[in-house]
Amino acid sequence: MGTFQAKLVTIITEALLEQELTQRLVELGATGYTVSDARGKGHRGVRDAGWEHGANIRVEVLCDEETANHIAAFVVENYYRDYAMVVFIDTVEVLRENRF
């Protein structure tokens, strides 16, 4: 069974952005995404998913390098100023190349 390299873009941000952000990801070329609740402590203190308006989400996208770079540039330009957000990009080994 072979693998291929892809980029994993992970965005941790405020839950209130979920609908808008996921729509933009698709417009930027993502063929899919995964969203999950996120909790933790960071630069802006402790974030607790128990309160809807204070909750965080983790959005993950598997894609090619070009799409990953477009996503990163877009979120930095459009969200970093006004929202709690961190974005990181990893190179990962993926099965089923035709899915991404």
SVG drawing of the C-alpha trace seen along z (x, -y; Angstrom):
<svg xmlns="http://www.w3.org/2000/svg" viewBox="-23 -43 29 45">
<polyline fill="none" stroke="black" stroke-width="0.4" points="0.0,0.0 1.6,-3.3 1.3,-6.7 1.7,-10.2 2.6,-13.5 -0.1,-16.1 -0.4,-19.2 -2.5,-19.3 -3.7,-22.8 -4.9,-23.1 -6.8,-26.2 -7.7,-26.7 -10.1,-29.6 -13.3,-31.0 -16.4,-28.8 -18.4,-31.7 -16.3,-31.6 -17.2,-28.0 -19.8,-28.5 -18.1,-31.5 -14.6,-29.9 -15.6,-26.5 -17.4,-28.1 -14.3,-30.1 -12.1,-27.0 -14.1,-25.3 -14.0,-28.4 -10.2,-28.4 -10.0,-24.8 -10.4,-22.5 -12.2,-19.3 -13.3,-18.7 -12.5,-19.6 -13.0,-18.3 -14.2,-20.4 -14.0,-19.5 -14.3,-21.3 -11.1,-22.6 -10.2,-23.6 -6.9,-24.8 -4.8,-27.6 -2.9,-30.0 -1.9,-33.6 -5.4,-34.8 -5.9,-32.6 -8.0,-29.6 -10.6,-28.8 -13.5,-26.6 -15.8,-24.9 -18.6,-24.8 -19.7,-28.4 -20.8,-28.7 -19.6,-32.3 -16.2,-31.5 -15.7,-28.1 -13.0,-27.2 -12.9,-24.9 -10.2,-23.0 -10.5,-22.9 -8.3,-20.5 -7.9,-20.4 -5.8,-17.8 -4.8,-19.4 -1.9,-20.1 0.8,-22.7 -0.7,-25.4 -4.1,-25.2 -2.5,-25.2 -0.6,-28.4 -3.8,-30.0 -5.7,-29.1 -3.0,-30.3 -2.6,-33.7 -6.4,-34.2 -6.9,-33.5 -4.0,-35.7 -5.2,-38.6 -8.9,-38.3 -9.1,-37.0 -5.8,-37.4 -6.4,-41.0 -9.8,-40.5 -10.0,-36.9 -8.2,-34.5 -6.6,-32.2 -3.6,-30.0 -2.8,-28.3 -0.1,-25.6 0.8,-23.5 2.3,-20.1 3.5,-17.7 1.8,-14.4 1.7,-10.9 -1.8,-10.1 -3.4,-7.0 -6.0,-7.2 -4.3,-10.0 -7.4,-10.4 -9.4,-11.7 -7.5,-15.0"/>
</svg>
